[in-house]
Amino acid sequence: MIRLYNGAIPSHGREILAVHLYRTRGLIRDLEALRQGILPTPEFLAEAPIIDQWDMALRPARVLRWTLASGAEAVSQPLYSYDCRGGWCHDEARLMRLGEAAPDAEQ
C-alpha cells in the first residue's frame, strides 16, 4: 500500500509501486490464462517453490469502512493507495473520492 504525504509519493513509494506493478502484471497474466481454461503445466509447477506445512489464514489489511444510506456497513477491498488530505483512495477495484470522515476516523 502506498500512502501519499502532502500529495506526493515518497521516494521509497516509487520502488514499492514498481514491485506492485510487476507482481500485478504476473497475476493478471496468470488469471487470464485460468479464465481461458489454461492450468499451470507440470513443467511450470516443477519450477515453483514448494511450501510445506501450510495452512490457510486471514490477514488484516487496510480497508475503508462506511455506512450506506440504509444504515448497512460497507467495506472496500484492501487499499492499494490513499491520500486522506487529497481526498481519494484506490482499492483493488476502483478509485474513490473521500467525503467527510467519521468523527473518530483514523487518518
Residue frames relative to the residue before (quaternion, step in Angstrom):
aa qw qx qy qz dx dy dz
M 1.0000 0.0000 0.0000 0.0000 0.00 0.00 0.00
I 0.2248 -0.7663 0.5918 0.1094 3.55 -1.04 0.85
R 0.1146 -0.7706 0.6241 0.0590 3.56 -0.78 1.03
L 0.2960 -0.7565 0.5599 0.1633 3.54 -0.81 1.04
Y 0.2114 -0.7572 0.6081 0.1098 3.53 -1.12 0.76
N 0.8340 -0.0905 0.0007 0.5442 3.54 -0.60 1.21
G 0.7155 -0.4848 0.2432 0.4403 3.55 0.98 0.91
A 0.6698 0.4727 -0.3015 0.4868 3.61 1.23 0.21
I 0.4201 -0.6709 0.5493 0.2678 3.54 -1.14 0.67
P 0.4001 -0.7057 0.5160 0.2749 3.62 -0.71 0.97
S 0.6730 -0.5265 0.3237 0.4062 3.59 -1.14 0.59
H 0.6695 0.4778 -0.3195 0.4705 3.61 0.91 -0.76
G 0.5621 0.6209 -0.3759 0.3966 3.59 1.20 -0.45
R 0.6285 0.5345 -0.3385 0.4525 3.59 1.05 -0.70
E 0.6387 0.5086 -0.3223 0.4790 3.58 1.05 -0.73
I 0.6447 0.5112 -0.3170 0.4718 3.56 1.00 -0.85
L 0.6333 0.5263 -0.3291 0.4622 3.60 0.99 -0.80
A 0.6354 0.5316 -0.3331 0.4502 3.60 0.96 -0.81
V 0.6543 0.4974 -0.3088 0.4787 3.58 0.98 -0.83
H 0.6418 0.5167 -0.3238 0.4650 3.60 0.95 -0.87
L 0.6583 0.5111 -0.3133 0.4553 3.59 0.91 -0.88
Y 0.6396 0.5237 -0.3236 0.4603 3.58 0.94 -0.85
R 0.6960 0.4667 -0.2722 0.4728 3.58 0.85 -0.98
T 0.6598 0.5177 -0.3142 0.4449 3.57 0.96 -0.86
R 0.6287 0.5249 -0.3411 0.4613 3.59 1.00 -0.74
G 0.6439 0.5084 -0.3155 0.4769 3.58 1.02 -0.77
L 0.6416 0.5169 -0.3178 0.4692 3.56 1.00 -0.84
I 0.6455 0.5156 -0.3198 0.4639 3.59 0.93 -0.88
R 0.6378 0.5225 -0.3238 0.4640 3.59 0.95 -0.87
D 0.6959 0.4779 -0.2766 0.4591 3.58 0.86 -0.97
L 0.6616 0.4975 -0.3100 0.4676 3.60 0.98 -0.80
E 0.6201 0.5304 -0.3407 0.4670 3.57 1.05 -0.73
A 0.6343 0.5168 -0.3285 0.4718 3.59 1.00 -0.79
L 0.6542 0.5025 -0.3170 0.4679 3.60 0.93 -0.85
R 0.6263 0.5455 -0.3340 0.4456 3.58 1.00 -0.83
Q 0.7012 0.4437 -0.2483 0.4998 3.54 1.12 -0.73
G 0.5714 -0.6251 0.3661 0.3855 3.57 1.29 0.13
I 0.5087 0.6367 -0.4231 0.3960 3.58 1.25 0.26
L 0.1738 -0.7971 0.5744 0.0670 3.56 -0.51 1.21
P 0.6357 -0.5111 0.3850 0.4318 3.60 -1.19 0.36
T 0.4155 -0.7143 0.5096 0.2395 3.57 -0.91 0.92
P 0.6344 -0.5122 0.3966 0.4218 3.60 -1.19 0.36
E 0.6289 0.5361 -0.3355 0.4522 3.61 1.04 -0.71
F 0.6500 0.5059 -0.3079 0.4762 3.57 0.98 -0.85
L 0.6764 0.4936 -0.2924 0.4619 3.58 0.90 -0.94
A 0.6068 0.5667 -0.3561 0.4287 3.60 1.09 -0.67
E 0.6951 0.4594 -0.2662 0.4847 3.61 1.15 -0.59
A 0.5782 0.6059 -0.3723 0.4000 3.59 1.24 -0.35
P 0.5424 -0.6087 0.4540 0.3594 3.61 -1.11 0.59
I 0.3569 -0.7066 0.5687 0.2235 3.56 -1.18 0.62
I 0.1456 -0.7722 0.6156 0.0591 3.53 -0.91 0.98
D 0.1400 -0.8061 0.5736 0.0406 3.58 -0.52 1.22
Q 0.8263 0.2279 -0.1746 0.4845 3.54 -1.32 0.38
W 0.3234 0.7746 -0.4861 0.2432 3.58 1.00 0.81
D 0.0669 -0.7582 0.6480 0.0277 3.51 -1.31 0.39
M 0.4685 -0.6524 0.5099 0.3081 3.56 -1.16 0.49
A 0.0466 0.7887 -0.6110 0.0501 3.56 -1.07 0.73
L 0.3739 -0.6703 0.5834 0.2657 3.51 -1.29 0.35
R 0.1020 -0.7834 0.6081 0.0782 3.55 -1.04 0.69
P 0.5142 -0.6484 0.4531 0.3316 3.54 -1.02 0.69
A 0.0352 -0.7637 0.6445 0.0130 3.51 -1.19 0.66
R 0.5316 -0.6059 0.4676 0.3628 3.57 -1.13 0.55
V 0.0252 0.7756 -0.6268 0.0699 3.53 -0.82 1.12
L 0.4127 -0.6634 0.5587 0.2783 3.52 -1.31 0.21
R 0.1211 -0.7780 0.6132 0.0641 3.60 -0.90 0.93
W 0.0940 0.7830 -0.6132 0.0446 3.55 -1.12 0.62
T 0.4188 -0.6869 0.5356 0.2568 3.53 -1.30 0.31
L 0.3809 -0.7207 0.5387 0.2128 3.55 -0.89 1.02
A 0.6800 -0.4775 0.3539 0.4292 3.56 -1.25 0.32
S 0.6419 0.5348 -0.3154 0.4501 3.60 1.13 -0.64
G 0.5511 -0.6094 0.3936 0.4123 3.59 1.27 -0.30
A 0.5372 0.6182 -0.4038 0.4075 3.58 1.27 -0.20
E 0.4120 -0.6979 0.5248 0.2603 3.56 -1.12 0.65
A 0.1432 -0.7662 0.6222 0.0729 3.56 -1.05 0.82
V 0.1355 -0.7773 0.6116 0.0582 3.56 -1.19 0.64
S 0.4172 -0.7079 0.5141 0.2462 3.57 -0.93 0.91
Q 0.5888 -0.4672 0.4884 0.4434 3.51 -1.37 -0.07
P 0.6789 -0.4475 0.3374 0.4744 3.64 -1.17 0.17
L 0.4384 -0.7100 0.4931 0.2461 3.56 -0.96 0.93
Y 0.2931 -0.7434 0.5788 0.1625 3.54 -1.08 0.82
S 0.7861 -0.0697 0.0671 0.6104 3.56 1.06 -0.72
Y 0.0614 0.7939 -0.6037 0.0374 3.52 -1.22 0.53
D 0.0610 -0.7482 0.6590 0.0472 3.52 -1.33 0.44
C 0.2868 -0.8000 0.5025 0.1589 3.56 -0.07 1.30
R 0.6740 0.4830 -0.2980 0.4729 3.59 0.94 -0.86
G 0.6751 0.4798 -0.2845 0.4828 3.56 1.09 -0.70
G 0.4505 -0.7422 0.4050 0.2866 3.56 1.30 -0.23
W 0.7031 0.4231 -0.2945 0.4898 3.61 1.01 0.67
C 0.0215 -0.7512 0.6571 0.0594 3.51 -1.38 0.28
H 0.1989 -0.7649 0.6026 0.1105 3.56 -1.25 0.47
D 0.1319 -0.7759 0.6121 0.0773 3.55 -0.76 1.05
E 0.7827 -0.3234 0.2213 0.4836 3.59 -1.24 -0.25
A 0.7730 0.4062 -0.1808 0.4525 3.55 1.08 -0.73
R 0.8485 -0.0267 0.1020 0.5186 3.58 0.87 -0.82
L 0.4731 -0.5967 0.5647 0.3182 3.49 -1.44 0.20
M 0.0555 -0.8032 0.5930 0.0083 3.58 -0.93 0.89
R 0.3822 -0.6820 0.5704 0.2519 3.55 -1.14 0.68
L 0.3086 -0.7349 0.5735 0.1894 3.54 -1.06 0.74
G 0.2439 -0.7515 0.5978 0.1357 3.53 -0.79 1.06
E 0.8027 -0.2130 0.1859 0.5251 3.56 -1.03 -0.78
A 0.4057 -0.7136 0.5211 0.2338 3.58 -0.88 0.96
A 0.5837 -0.5419 0.4646 0.3870 3.55 -1.26 0.44
P 0.6477 -0.5578 0.3400 0.3922 3.61 -1.06 0.64
D 0.7776 0.2979 -0.1640 0.5289 3.61 0.98 -0.75
A 0.2953 0.8041 -0.4769 0.1968 3.60 1.21 0.44
E 0.3988 -0.6684 0.5748 0.2526 3.54 -1.14 0.77
Q 0.0186 -0.7943 0.6072 -0.0012 3.56 -0.89 0.89
